[in-house]
Amino acid sequence: MSGLFVLVVDDEPLARRRLIRMLAKLDWVTRVEQAGNVDEAHLIIRASQPDILLLDIQMPGASGFDLLEHLEPPMPVVVFVTAFDHHALRAFEANAVDYLTKPIEPGRFNLAMHRARTAASSHQQAERMSEMQGTIAALRRTLHEQPRLSGCIWVKVRGEHVRIPHADIQRIQAERDFVRIHVSGCSYLHHETLSALEGRLDPEVFIRIHRSSIVRCDAILRLKLAQSAGLIAVLSEGLEIRVGRTFAPSLRKRLLGSSAAGGVIN
């Protein structure tokens, strides 16, 4: 089979770079392009007809599902790449050939791409979906179990894996390709992007206040004005964190009506 064209669609530049690096190791992938949103992806697909689509689900403006709903035949083979496990079943209903959860393990990525390559060589969509029934059944079981499993993060520390319950997390800070998870009295460095981790946290408990910071809502004592007319969140531990301008409106809306905002200075 001749070389294949893969389009990577993800709003996170870091996530796109990681996928492109892994694709570079596949000698049967001869062309790779990238898009940061659904509109960009739609234009590339209409102009170039990629063979395989590595598609994020949760993106600003429109989701990966929205992109698929507006595509016309011939459709590319779809592999969803996302942090949101609860979208798995709908992903397969949208005829995705596989589903990868961030952070992506290289072995799991290679398996998904092998399936995508096989699917791209066949025009029998019904047969491909039939082959995936076992995977779909496993995903159904995973989804049913997810509420019990989603309340913690497993972090690798000196060769061991430590369980961090969501209930213990006070804040999370981005550090290049990692995040630092702060709990009472200590912190843990974890290899995952902040956006990917955000998707696994309860939005009723945690809120993103900056592109590099997520905090626990009830850890915010008050908001105060910065010298530059921006906002600063003051946490119960005494730490002050600058609020990003794009996150300030949602933070104000969230806290002004909440008892978590012990005091707000406008």
VOKEKOL-660300 format. One line per 8 residues: for each residue y, x, z of N, C-alpha, C, O, CB. Coordinates in steps of 0.001 Angstrom, whole numbers. Glycine has a CB too. Layout:
BEGIN
Y/X/Z/Y/X/Z/Y/X/Z/Y/X/Z/Y/X/Z | ... $
This chain:
BEGIN
-1190/840/0/0/0/0/1248/882/0/1290/1867/737/1/-954/1223 | 2250/566/-789/3480/1345/-867/4254/1222/434/3942/389/1285/4344/885/-2054 | 5288/2081/577/6076/2083/1796/6785/766/2034/7107/42/1092/7077/3191/1752 | 7028/456/3307/7626/-821/3671/9040/-634/4222/9402/427/4731/6751/-1540/4699 | 9811/-1692/4101/11207/-1734/4542/11266/-2547/5829/10839/-3701/5860/12144/-2349/3438 | 11803/-1937/6903/11890/-2582/8206/13369/-2754/8578/14160/-1816/8470/11130/-1753/9293 | 13720/-3952/9011/15066/-4234/9497/15003/-4444/11010/14239/-5280/11491/15675/-5485/8781 | 15804/-3688/11755/15876/-3792/13211/17122/-4611/13568/18237/-4245/13196/15917/-2365/13887 $
16927/-5717/14289/18044/-6587/14669/18100/-6676/16185/17218/-7262/16813/17899/-8009/14035 | 19139/-6092/16772/19305/-6094/18228/20767/-5813/18517/21371/-4963/17863/18370/-5035/18928 | 21351/-6514/19492/22764/-6308/19795/23015/-5070/20643/24168/-4678/20821/23315/-7513/20496 | 21951/-4435/21180/22097/-3235/21988/21914/-1995/21119/20818/-1787/20598/21087/-3236/23151 | 22942/-1158/20939/22790/65/20129/21679/978/20639/20946/1572/19848/24099/836/20104 | 21554/1090/21970/20512/1946/22530/19132/1426/22156/18256/2213/21798/20649/2037/24056 | 18923/125/22232/17628/-459/21867/17326/-215/20392/16187/84/20033/17610/-1972/22169 | 18337/-340/19537/18130/-90/18101/17737/1367/17869/16828/1650/17090/19411/-433/17291 $
18410/2273/18535/18106/3703/18345/16678/4015/18772/15988/4788/18107/19096/4580/19140 | 16230/3425/19869/14858/3678/20324/13840/3185/19306/12867/3876/19005/14609/3004/21678 | 14068/1997/18781/13144/1450/17785/13143/2293/16518/12088/2538/15933/13514/3/17449 | 14307/2731/16099/14397/3543/14879/13681/4876/15070/13040/5375/14146/15873/3782/14491 | 13786/5454/16266/13064/6699/16533/11558/6489/16443/10847/7336/15902/13436/7247/17914 | 11066/5373/16965/9630/5099/16887/9191/4799/15463/8098/5188/15053/9266/3934/17794 | 10032/4113/14715/9707/3824/13311/9639/5099/12480/8867/5182/11525/10741/2869/12711 | 10454/6099/12844/10474/7355/12093/9128/8078/12140/8849/8928/11294/11563/8267/12635 $
8301/7746/13117/6989/8386/13248/5922/7710/12402/4796/8200/12318/6557/8386/14694 | 6266/6577/11767/5302/5855/10932/5538/6229/9474/6554/5855/8888/5423/4310/11134 | 4593/6973/8888/4830/7480/7532/4830/6383/6474/5282/6616/5353/3785/8508/7183 | 4327/5180/6809/4303/4100/5823/5591/3280/5840/5778/2390/5011/3112/3190/6076 | 6480/3585/6793/7811/2952/6805/8761/3880/6053/9070/4967/6540/8324/2682/8288 | 9224/3472/4886/10042/4338/4037/11522/3963/4027/12355/4704/3507/9515/4305/2633 | 11836/2817/4601/13242/2409/4666/13476/1629/5951/12706/730/6291/13639/1555/3426 | 14549/1981/6664/14909/1285/7900/16412/999/7862/17213/1887/7571/14524/2135/9172 $
16780/-230/8154/18184/-589/8324/18322/-1323/9653/17329/-1747/10243/18701/-1469/7131 | 19552/-1467/10115/19783/-2090/11414/20942/-3063/11353/21853/-2915/10538/20046/-1032/12474 | 20898/-4073/12233/21964/-5057/12366/22176/-5347/13837/21218/-5404/14607/21634/-6357/11588 | 23449/-5534/14239/23767/-5776/15632/23919/-7234/15989/24129/-7567/17156/24999/-5067/15982 | 23816/-8126/14989/23921/-9555/15258/23281/-10342/14127/22863/-9773/13118/25390/-9972/15441 | 23209/-11642/14303/22517/-12503/13338/23232/-12529/11991/22577/-12515/10949/22399/-13922/13887 | 24542/-12567/11992/25286/-12615/10725/25031/-11372/9883/24807/-11474/8677/26789/-12761/10993 | 25064/-10186/10520/24784/-8951/9792/23362/-8960/9241/23125/-8572/8097/24993/-7731/10702 $
22424/-9405/10066/21021/-9439/9644/20833/-10368/8451/20121/-10037/7503/20121/-9885/10806 | 21475/-11533/8503/21339/-12504/7428/21807/-11915/6106/21156/-12111/5079/22125/-13773/7751 | 22917/-11203/6113/23443/-10595/4892/22478/-9551/4328/22237/-9505/3121/24808/-9954/5165 | 21928/-8714/5213/20996/-7680/4757/19731/-8296/4189/19226/-7850/3159/20644/-6731/5901 | 19212/-9331/4864/17977/-9971/4401/18185/-10617/3037/17334/-10488/2157/17498/-11024/5417 | 19289/-11298/2856/19569/-11948/1567/19708/-10928/455/19299/-11186/-677/20838/-12793/1656 | 20288/-9760/765/20541/-8757/-263/19340/-7872/-548/19157/-7418/-1677/21697/-7904/140 | 18512/-7620/476/17498/-6570/328/16062/-6985/575/15150/-6241/215/17814/-5478/1235 $
15819/-8149/1177/14462/-8642/1419/13565/-7622/2132/12664/-7062/1508/13826/-9037/107 | 13795/-7372/3425/12910/-6467/4171/11502/-7037/4281/11290/-8248/4208/13475/-6200/5572 | 10545/-6125/4461/9151/-6547/4616/8853/-6978/6047/8093/-7919/6274/8207/-5417/4207 | 9459/-6280/7013/9191/-6525/8431/10520/-6635/9173/11457/-5880/8913/8305/-5390/9043 | 10584/-7578/10090/11782/-7811/10886/11450/-7558/12350/10624/-8266/12926/12325/-9256/10679 | 12086/-6553/12966/11985/-6343/14405/13186/-7040/15015/14315/-6564/14891/11937/-4803/14787 | 12951/-8161/15671/14025/-9102/15978/14171/-9377/17474/13231/-9831/18127/13785/-10398/15251 | 15356/-9097/18005/15685/-9492/19374/15913/-11002/19398/16269/-11588/18376/16949/-8722/19900 $
15713/-11633/20544/15912/-13083/20646/17303/-13398/21187/18059/-14146/20567/14834/-13716/21549 | 17639/-12830/22341/18897/-13176/23000/20002/-12256/22514/20020/-11074/22856/18759/-13089/24534 | 20934/-12791/21713/22059/-12016/21196/23322/-12869/21271/23247/-14096/21214/21792/-11543/19731 | 24476/-12224/21398/25731/-12998/21445/25948/-13809/20175/25714/-13308/19075/26921/-12065/21663 | 26387/-15036/20312/26722/-15854/19158/25581/-16677/18625/25725/-17887/18450/27230/-15003/18086 | 24450/-16056/18362/23290/-16767/17813/22030/-15998/18184/22063/-14778/18339/23406/-16933/16258 | 20917/-16716/18325/19662/-16091/18737/18818/-15691/17523/19121/-16038/16382/18867/-17042/19641 | 17749/-14946/17818/16822/-14594/16759/16182/-15818/16128/15890/-15819/14933/15756/-13677/17291 $
15960/-16861/16922/15404/-18096/16378/16379/-18740/15391/15965/-19297/14374/15066/-19079/17513 | 17676/-18659/15697/18681/-19212/14787/18622/-18506/13432/18764/-19141/12387/20094/-19083/15396 | 18412/-17196/13461/18311/-16447/12210/17149/-16944/11366/17298/-17170/10166/18153/-14955/12492 | 15991/-17112/11993/14807/-17545/11251/14982/-18925/10648/14504/-19192/9546/13596/-17537/12152 | 15669/-19805/11371/15839/-21176/10888/16670/-21249/9613/16608/-22241/8886/16486/-22021/11960 | 17444/-20206/9338/18332/-20232/8174/17851/-19335/7030/18529/-19206/6011/19721/-19814/8586 | 16676/-18716/7205/16148/-17872/6135/15391/-18700/5117/14853/-19763/5428/15240/-16786/6704 | 15361/-18193/3895/14629/-18845/2810/13471/-17948/2378/13535/-16732/2556/15570/-19153/1604 $
12413/-18532/1812/11297/-17720/1330/11768/-16744/249/12719/-17038/-475/10173/-18622/782 | 11109/-15582/135/9971/-15135/943/10430/-14621/2311/11418/-13894/2417/9190/-14036/203 | 9699/-15010/3341/10049/-14639/4699/9470/-13268/5051/8343/-12958/4664/9551/-15699/5683 | 10225/-12445/5780/9654/-11180/6261/8652/-11446/7386/8666/-12511/8003/10774/-10225/6753 | 7805/-10490/7636/6919/-10558/8794/7766/-10297/10035/8555/-9352/10067/5731/-9525/8679 | 7602/-11134/11053/8473/-11070/12227/7725/-10527/13442/6640/-10998/13786/9046/-12457/12539 | 8329/-9525/14085/7881/-9047/15392/9075/-9186/16330/10088/-8513/16143/7349/-7548/15331 | 8966/-10052/17336/10048/-10206/18298/10027/-9052/19298/8973/-8664/19803/9938/-11560/19030 $
11204/-8519/19567/11352/-7439/20538/12421/-7884/21524/13600/-7931/21174/11731/-6066/19845 | 12031/-8209/22748/12969/-8834/23670/12585/-8599/25117/11461/-8199/25421/13057/-10313/23401 | 13536/-8853/26006/13273/-8730/27440/12843/-10051/28052/12544/-10103/29245/14503/-8212/28156 | 12804/-11129/27258/12619/-12464/27810/11206/-12990/27564/10910/-13518/26492/13639/-13419/27215 | 10341/-12840/28562/8951/-13259/28417/8807/-14741/28133/7881/-15142/27429/8183/-12914/29654 | 9709/-15572/28667/9524/-17008/28552/9747/-17511/27126/9514/-18684/26837/10459/-17721/29499 | 10194/-16634/26243/10342/-17018/24838/9061/-16769/24028/9012/-17079/22838/11506/-16253/24213 | 8028/-16211/24668/6857/-15752/23922/6204/-16846/23101/5942/-16661/21912/5849/-15177/24863 $
5941/-17984/23724/5243/-19048/23016/6054/-19543/21821/5508/-19723/20732/4945/-20205/23964 | 7359/-19764/22020/8192/-20225/20907/8233/-19173/19792/8346/-19521/18617/9626/-20541/21399 | 8140/-17884/20161/8137/-16835/19158/6963/-17003/18206/7115/-16855/16994/8090/-15463/19821 | 5792/-17313/18752/4632/-17483/17889/4687/-18789/17110/4173/-18876/15995/3363/-17426/18707 | 5307/-19795/17694/5490/-21031/16952/6412/-20818/15759/6345/-21561/14780/6047/-22119/17863 | 7270/-19809/15837/8161/-19467/14729/7472/-18516/13755/8128/-17927/12896/9460/-18837/15257 | 6159/-18362/13884/5340/-17549/12986/5565/-16049/13143/5425/-15304/12173/5611/-17941/11570 | 5904/-15602/14323/5976/-14171/14574/4561/-13612/14594/3638/-14258/15089/6718/-13867/15910 $
4397/-12417/14058/3070/-11818/14030/2746/-11138/15355/1576/-10921/15673/2965/-10816/12885 | 3775/-10801/16128/3546/-10202/17443/4823/-10294/18266/5872/-10719/17782/3082/-8723/17312 | 4702/-9879/19532/5775/-10052/20502/5779/-8859/21439/4781/-8600/22112/5614/-11380/21292 | 6889/-8125/21495/7001/-6958/22347/8034/-7212/23440/9097/-7776/23177/7374/-5716/21520 | 7727/-6802/24643/8631/-6965/25768/9247/-5623/26138/8538/-4629/26292/7897/-7574/26971 | 10570/-5597/26282/11264/-4383/26709/11022/-4129/28196/10909/-5087/28961/12778/-4493/26422 | 10937/-2869/28630/10936/-1649/27827/9619/-1475/27089/8563/-1795/27635/11205/-435/28706 | 9659/-979/25872/8499/-966/24982/7675/301/25170/8201/1414/25138/8944/-1090/23525 $
6383/111/25365/5459/1234/25428/5103/1660/24013/4830/801/23175/4185/866/26232 | 5095/2975/23710/4788/3447/22350/3459/2933/21813/3364/2566/20641/4777/4949/22325 | 2421/2904/22669/1121/2420/22197/1165/957/21812/586/561/20801/65/2633/23257 | 1845/153/22607/1975/-1277/22300/2807/-1481/21034/2524/-2375/20237/2617/-2033/23489 | 3834/-647/20853/4654/-712/19647/3813/-409/18408/3901/-1115/17404/5833/270/19746 | 3003/639/18485/2176/1015/17334/1185/-90/16979/918/-334/15802/1424/2320/17622 | 640/-757/17994/-281/-1860/17727/439/-3000/17019/-78/-3559/16051/-914/-2362/19033 | 1620/-3343/17495/2391/-4421/16865/2737/-4078/15427/2661/-4937/14548/3672/-4700/17656 $
3115/-2838/15180/3477/-2443/13822/2258/-2397/12897/2368/-2657/11699/4166/-1083/13840 | 1101/-2065/13462/-126/-2126/12657/-412/-3563/12236/-781/-3821/11090/-1327/-1550/13444 | -240/-4496/13171/-439/-5906/12837/580/-6371/11795/251/-7116/10871/-337/-6775/14102 | 1830/-5914/11966/2873/-6306/11019/2583/-5750/9627/2793/-6436/8627/4246/-5824/11505 | 2102/-4512/9562/1781/-3910/8263/661/-4673/7569/713/-4925/6365/1383/-2437/8437 | -361/-5039/8356/-1476/-5812/7794/-987/-7171/7304/-1372/-7626/6227/-2598/-5995/8842 | -136/-7815/8104/377/-9125/7726/1243/-9038/6477/1217/-9941/5641/1173/-9734/8874 | 2012/-7959/6343/2903/-7811/5193/2130/-7662/3888/2660/-7940/2813/3813/-6613/5389 $
872/-7222/3984/63/-7053/2781/-650/-8334/2385/-1328/-8372/1358/-948/-5953/2987 | -505/-9396/3196/-1174/-10661/2929/-160/-11777/2798/849/-11794/3502/-2180/-10985/4032 | -424/-12700/1907/446/-13861/1738/-146/-15100/2406/370/-16206/2245/687/-14132/252 | -1224/-14910/3152/-1908/-16034/3773/-1404/-16223/5196/-2042/-15794/6158/-3433/-15820/3761 | -257/-16868/5315/352/-17062/6627/-569/-17833/7571/-657/-17500/8753/1679/-17794/6485 | -1242/-18840/7075/-2125/-19641/7926/-3243/-18788/8510/-3606/-18939/9676/-2717/-20811/7134 | -3790/-17888/7688/-4855/-17023/8172/-4317/-16074/9239/-4978/-15825/10247/-5481/-16230/7010 | -3119/-15548/9015/-2542/-14629/9990/-2341/-15332/11324/-2633/-14763/12376/-1209/-14063/9478 $
-1849/-16558/11290/-1616/-17274/12534/-2920/-17618/13230/-2987/-17633/14459/-821/-18535/12274 | -3962/-17896/12443/-5259/-18185/13021/-5782/-16986/13804/-6384/-17139/14867/-6249/-18582/11932 | -5544/-15784/13264/-5996/-14575/13929/-5270/-14348/15256/-5776/-13648/16133/-5797/-13380/13018 | -4080/-14945/15399/-3291/-14739/16593/-3569/-15754/17691/-2926/-15702/18740/-1855/-14771/16246 | -4506/-16676/17485/-4739/-17731/18467/-5144/-17174/19830/-4739/-17695/20869/-5810/-18680/17962 | -5943/-16116/19814/-6345/-15514/21080/-5146/-14945/21833/-5048/-15079/23053/-7378/-14419/20839 | -4235/-14309/21094/-3038/-13764/21715/-2157/-14876/22268/-1603/-14758/23361/-2256/-12920/20714 | -2032/-15957/21503/-1219/-17083/21953/-1778/-17660/23251/-1026/-17978/24172/-1157/-18172/20866 $
-3120/-17794/23317/-3742/-18333/24532/-3442/-17425/25730/-3171/-17903/26832/-5276/-18485/24341 | -3494/-16102/25497/-3196/-15167/26577/-1738/-15281/27012/-1425/-15194/28199/-3507/-13732/26140 | -855/-15476/26041/558/-15635/26372/800/-16913/27162/1640/-16936/28061/1405/-15637/25103 | 71/-17979/26836/195/-19221/27602/-137/-18972/29076/568/-19431/29975/-732/-20316/27018 | -1229/-18233/29297/-1623/-17941/30676/-554/-17094/31371/-233/-17323/32537/-2986/-17215/30707 | -7/-16110/30642/1028/-15256/31206/2256/-16064/31578/2852/-15846/32632/1402/-14156/30227 | 2638/-17004/30709/3811/-17824/30963/3624/-18707/32193/4557/-18912/32969/4123/-18680/29749 | 2403/-19232/32363/2132/-20049/33545/2217/-19217/34822/2612/-19720/35874/749/-20703/33434 $
1840/-17925/34722/1856/-17054/35889/3231/-16458/36150/3508/-15973/37247/848/-15949/35720 | 4090/-16498/35138/5355/-15792/35223/6197/-16132/36454/6760/-15214/37049/6143/-16074/34009 | 6315/-17395/36870/7136/-17677/38047/6702/-16924/39295/7521/-16609/40158/7116/-19138/38329 | 5377/-16633/39387/4902/-15907/40559/5125/-14409/40428/5201/-13694/41427/3432/-16188/40786 | 5233/-13924/39154/5299/-12489/38925/6714/-11981/38708/6952/-10775/38759/4459/-12129/37748 | 7649/-12880/38469/8962/-12444/38021/9884/-12038/39149/11005/-11606/38884/9603/-13519/37234 | 9451/-12160/40428/10347/-11888/41535/10373/-10461/42010/10762/-10211/43151/9997/-12735/42648 | 9971/-9498/41174/9991/-8107/41591/10106/-7187/40386/9877/-7585/39244/8741/-7772/42397 $
10466/-5949/40677/10525/-4901/39665/9662/-3750/40160/9761/-3355/41322/12007/-4437/39389 | 8819/-3210/39291/7994/-2066/39650/8666/-800/39134/8932/-671/37939/6554/-2209/39076 | 8937/130/40040/9661/1357/39705/8765/2561/39978/8098/2638/41009/10986/1462/40516 | 8766/3502/39029/7950/4708/39193/8715/5730/40029/9835/6112/39690/7563/5311/37810 | 8096/6166/41125/8715/7135/42030/7701/8224/42348/6701/7970/43020/9220/6447/43338 | 7957/9439/41864/7087/10592/42135/5608/10273/41888/4760/10512/42748/7277/11060/43577 | 5320/9743/40733/3935/9502/40343/3340/8219/40868/2204/7886/40531/3106/10617/40790 | 4086/7482/41694/3612/6210/42226/4499/5076/41726/5612/5317/41257/3584/6238/43769 $
4015/3855/41825/4801/2689/41451/5170/1902/42706/4306/1492/43480/4025/1798/40451 | 6454/1705/42883/6976/1016/44069/7459/-367/43665/8159/-526/42665/8130/1830/44735 | 7077/-1365/44452/7475/-2748/44178/8802/-3047/44874/8931/-2883/46087/6376/-3745/44646 | 9789/-3491/44082/11096/-3857/44636/11298/-5354/44440/11534/-5788/43313/12254/-3041/43959 | 11216/-6147/45485/11468/-7588/45351/12914/-7842/44926/13824/-7138/45366/11165/-8319/46682 | 13125/-8829/44086/14489/-9195/43685/15346/-9524/44907/16553/-9279/44912/14461/-10396/42718 | 14715/-10081/45940/15456/-10479/47139/16079/-9288/47862/17008/-9467/48649/14540/-11227/48088 | 15576/-8061/47606/16093/-6869/48279/17213/-6189/47493/17904/-5319/48023/14969/-5884/48514 $
17394/-6579/46241/18357/-5889/45378/19783/-6348/45692/20063/-7545/45744/18029/-6141/43887 | 20678/-5377/45900/22087/-5668/46152/22927/-5528/44883/23799/-6350/44603/22628/-4744/47238 | 22647/-4477/44129/23368/-4259/42873/22575/-3315/41986/21666/-2624/42447/24784/-3692/43137 | 22932/-3295/40698/22263/-2433/39719/23333/-1798/38852/24228/-2476/38348/21232/-3235/38847 | 23230/-494/38686/24234/260/37945/23583/989/36769/22538/1618/36935/24955/1264/38872 | 24191/908/35583/23675/1623/34424/23962/3119/34561/25048/3515/34985/24294/1067/33123 | 22971/3949/34195/23140/5400/34173/22499/5924/32898/21325/6295/32887/22510/6074/35444 | 23285/5951/31816/22820/6385/30488/21615/5541/30061/21749/4326/29909/22446/7906/30498 $
20441/6153/29864/19264/5403/29422/18519/4732/30573/17472/4121/30361/18322/6320/28682 | 19056/4842/31799/18388/4329/32979/19285/3330/33702/20440/3131/33327/17994/5476/33915 | 18741/2710/34735/19541/1936/35684/19208/2442/37085/18098/2903/37354/19262/385/35551 | 20198/2344/37966/19956/2664/39374/19981/1360/40159/20987/651/40184/21021/3682/39928 | 18858/1058/40796/18712/-181/41554/18986/109/43019/18286/903/43648/17295/-795/41366 | 20006/-540/43555/20409/-312/44946/19837/-1410/45846/20059/-2601/45626/21958/-263/45068 | 19107/-977/46848/18632/-1881/47891/19211/-1380/49214/19906/-364/49241/17046/-1948/47934 | 18940/-2063/50274/19518/-1682/51570/19079/-275/51962/17897/-31/52205/19108/-2689/52665 $
20028/640/52022/19747/1976/52524/19265/2997/51518/19187/4180/51850/18767/1877/53562 | 18936/2590/50299/18452/3558/49310/18626/3012/47896/19063/1878/47701/16972/3903/49569 | 18278/3836/46921/18369/3411/45530/17219/4026/44736/16625/5023/45148/19737/3810/44918 | 16912/3405/43574/15816/3852/42733/16297/3961/41289/16996/3080/40788/14610/2889/42840 | 15918/5044/40634/16237/5208/39222/15099/4622/38394/13932/4945/38619/16472/6709/38867 | 15438/3758/37433/14432/3018/36676/14736/3112/35184/15878/2918/34767/14381/1538/37130 | 13716/3408/34383/13910/3598/32940/13883/2251/32208/12841/1794/31740/12820/4539/32368 | 15059/1639/32126/15222/365/31425/16717/143/31220/17519/600/32035/14568/-830/32227 $
17107/-540/30163/18528/-802/29960/18986/-1917/30894/18187/-2737/31347/18814/-1176/28486 | 20273/-1930/31169/20824/-2949/32059/20671/-4339/31456/20349/-5290/32168/22298/-2662/32354 | 20899/-4464/30150/20781/-5777/29500/19347/-6290/29537/19115/-7481/29746/21266/-5699/28051 | 18385/-5393/29333/16985/-5808/29382/16612/-6287/30780/15927/-7298/30936/16066/-4655/28954 | 17062/-5563/31783/16750/-5939/33161/17458/-7232/33548/16909/-8037/34300/17142/-4813/34125 | 18653/-7434/33049/19417/-8642/33344/18634/-9896/32963/18695/-10911/33657/20758/-8615/32609 | 17904/-9817/31863/17152/-10975/31403/15996/-11370/32300/15449/-12464/32165/16638/-10716/30052 | 15617/-10478/33227/14512/-10781/34136/14999/-11154/35537/14195/-11368/36444/13571/-9590/34221 $
16307/-11230/35702/16867/-11596/36997/17325/-13050/36992/17691/-13589/35947/18036/-10671/37360 | 17303/-13668/38143/17724/-15054/38268/19245/-15144/38133/19961/-14601/38974/17256/-15649/39620 | 19759/-15819/37092/21212/-15912/36909/21910/-16701/38008/23135/-16646/38121/21518/-16543/35581 | 21152/-17434/38820/21752/-18131/39960/21984/-17199/41141/22720/-17524/42072/20869/-19290/40388 | 21343/-16034/41088/21431/-15085/42205/22274/-13867/41839/23035/-13364/42666/20030/-14636/42634 | 22140/-13395/40599/22828/-12184/40172/23848/-12500/39079/23706/-13476/38343/21818/-11140/39676 | 24879/-11655/38986/25891/-11839/37946/26331/-10467/37434/26484/-9517/38203/27114/-12650/38488 | 26526/-10391/36144/27014/-9148/35542/28539/-9160/35598/29177/-10103/35130/26503/-8987/34062 $
29113/-8114/36166/30564/-8072/36310/31200/-6969/35461/32424/-6874/35373/30932/-7874/37767 | 30375/-6151/34849/30864/-5049/34017/29732/-4679/33084/28573/-4987/33363/31335/-3809/34882 | 30052/-4017/31971/28966/-3641/31055/27982/-2675/31723/26867/-2487/31236/29542/-3003/29778 | 28397/-2061/32842/27501/-1140/33534/27126/-1591/34941/26554/-811/35702/28131/211/33603 | 27443/-2857/35308/27170/-3297/36684/26689/-4740/36768/27271/-5638/36161/28411/-3140/37527 | 25618/-4947/37531/25145/-6268/37938/25139/-6287/39457/24693/-5330/40090/23715/-6592/37347 | 25629/-7367/40044/25651/-7447/41504/25054/-8773/41962/24982/-9752/41219/27093/-7290/42039 | 24636/-8755/43208/24154/-9981/43837/25369/-10841/44197/26312/-10344/44811/23281/-9665/45109 $
25357/-12109/43827/26523/-12965/44043/26936/-13027/45508/28124/-12943/45820/26238/-14361/43538 | 25966/-13173/46409/26330/-13323/47823/26691/-11994/48482/26969/-11948/49681/25190/-13969/48582 | 26686/-10900/47689/27151/-9613/48206/28636/-9415/47936/29228/-8453/48426/26350/-8469/47586 | 29248/-10311/47163/30674/-10200/46852/31477/-10913/47949/31350/-12123/48136/30992/-10809/45438 | 32301/-10148/48666/33120/-10724/49732/34417/-11319/49194/34842/-12397/49611/33434/-9667/50779 | 35038/-10598/48259/36294/-11089/47704/36614/-10367/46399/36001/-9353/46066/37442/-10908/48714 | 37575/-10905/45676/38121/-10270/44487/39562/-9900/44776/40286/-10645/45436/38017/-11201/43240 | 39969/-8752/44282/41378/-8381/44448/41907/-7824/43135/41144/-7360/42287/41554/-7342/45596 $
43217/-7878/42984/43849/-7397/41765/43929/-5872/41767/44283/-5246/42767/45249/-8006/41610 | 43584/-5293/40606/43747/-3859/40423/45175/-3578/39956/45887/-4506/39570/42707/-3303/39404 | 45601/-2327/39984/46951/-1965/39572/47197/-2308/38107/48327/-2604/37717/47193/-481/39808 | 46146/-2268/37297/46271/-2549/35869/46165/-4040/35566/46003/-4423/34407/45209/-1792/35095 | 46254/-4887/36593/46160/-6352/36481/44738/-6826/36246/44510/-8003/35964/47045/-6848/35358 | 43787/-5920/36360/42389/-6321/36279/41886/-6766/37640/42664/-6901/38585/41528/-5176/35741 | 40584/-6994/37738/39987/-7436/38999/39063/-6372/39566/38453/-5595/38832/39219/-8744/38799 | 38978/-6357/40876/38029/-5498/41570/37202/-6376/42507/37751/-7165/43276/38760/-4354/42357 $
35886/-6232/42435/34992/-6964/43331/34734/-6101/44566/34337/-4941/44451/33646/-7338/42613 | 34961/-6672/45733/34719/-5981/46998/33404/-6501/47573/33265/-7694/47845/35908/-6195/48009 | 32449/-5603/47754/31118/-5994/48218/31008/-5892/49728/31838/-5268/50389/30050/-5130/47561 | 29973/-6514/50259/29769/-6554/51710/29558/-5170/52295/29830/-4962/53477/28582/-7434/52048 | 29082/-4217/51505/28870/-2849/51982/30169/-2042/51961/30178/-868/52331/27805/-2149/51128 | 31272/-2676/51526/32554/-1998/51479/32870/-1370/50134/33989/-907/49913/32597/-956/52525 | 31896/-1348/49230/32098/-751/47905/32999/-1634/47057/32934/-2861/47136/30748/-531/47193 | 33836/-1007/46250/34693/-1721/45319/34268/-1388/43887/34157/-217/43525/36186/-1361/45552 $
34032/-2422/43076/33597/-2231/41691/34560/-2945/40759/34866/-4123/40941/32149/-2750/41482 | 35028/-2220/39764/35942/-2814/38800/35212/-3863/37962/34075/-3645/37542/36558/-1728/37893 | 35855/-4978/37725/35292/-6057/36919/35761/-5879/35470/36957/-5741/35215/35713/-7461/37481 | 34825/-5882/34536/35187/-5759/33132/35980/-6980/32667/35721/-8100/33109/33932/-5580/32270 | 36937/-6761/31783/37804/-7861/31344/37012/-9001/30718/37334/-10170/30927/38834/-7352/30349 | 35983/-8668/29953/35210/-9731/29300/34356/-10516/30285/33919/-11626/29983/34322/-9141/28221 | 34112/-9936/31482/33278/-10605/32476/34110/-11336/33532/33576/-12144/34291/32366/-9594/33149 | 35416/-11054/33582/36272/-11631/34620/36325/-13154/34601/36227/-13765/35665/37657/-11093/34479 $
36479/-13808/33421/36554/-15278/33430/35316/-15939/34020/35430/-16866/34823/36764/-15787/32027 | 34124/-15465/33625/32899/-16084/34146/32730/-15792/35629/32186/-16617/36363/31670/-15585/33370 | 33191/-14622/36081/33087/-14297/37504/34010/-15188/38324/33610/-15701/39369/33423/-12815/37749 | 35243/-15376/37858/36166/-16267/38561/35597/-17676/38646/35614/-18304/39705/37531/-16289/37862 | 35100/-18159/37528/34557/-19516/37492/33382/-19663/38448/33237/-20684/39120/34125/-19881/36073 | 32550/-18637/38499/31358/-18672/39341/31717/-18667/40830/31142/-19415/41621/30454/-17484/39017 | 32671/-17814/41197/32938/-17610/42617/33956/-18564/43212/33877/-18881/44399/33400/-16229/42833 | 34889/-19020/42434/35942/-19886/43003/35388/-21161/43604/35965/-21729/44531/36958/-20239/41940 $
34261/-21605/43065/33651/-22815/43609/32454/-22524/44468/31672/-23422/44782/33254/-23734/42505 | 32301/-21270/44854/31098/-20861/45589/31459/-20291/46943/32479/-19617/47087/30298/-19833/44789 | 30635/-20554/47927/30851/-19990/49264/30630/-18499/49281/30967/-17824/50254/29938/-20651/50275 | 30041/-17960/48162/29821/-16508/48101/31120/-15750/47983/31177/-14565/48312/28922/-16154/46935 | 32175/-16418/47515/33443/-15734/47326/34275/-15825/48586/35277/-16540/48611/34205/-16318/46139 | 33879/-15107/49647/34533/-15216/50940/36028/-15325/50853/36625/-16039/51658/34185/-14060/51775 | 36662/-14661/49925/38100/-14784/49710/38416/-14313/48325/37785/-13368/47851/38904/-13987/50755 | 39367/-14925/47644/39746/-14516/46300/41246/-14355/46246/41998/-15264/46597/39264/-15534/45244 $
41668/-13201/45807/43091/-12952/45645/43404/-13049/44163/42846/-12277/43383/43505/-11558/46228 | 44258/-13947/43742/44618/-14109/42340/45854/-13264/42008/46315/-13266/40867/44877/-15598/42017 $
